[in-house]
């Protein structure tokens, strides 16, 4: 796809992964996918499925809502309340 939305989401995944000291290969192992799949996701060349979103949240030990929060306010999406 390679849309701005995908690139923004992928960049957030990359930042979270790196903040935890994980390599793309580490994340790929946790997800049960090839490292190239993680690379495509982080670069925005691929959109995750709902099942993959849940797997990412678990692998990154992060609430799913936090993974999506970076997209709020951008792309015409409303910000959630806390």
Secondary structure by P-SEA (a helix, b strand, c coil): cccaaaaaaaaaaaaaaaaacccaaaaaaaacccaaaaaaaaaccccccaaaaaaaaaaacccccccccccccccccccccc
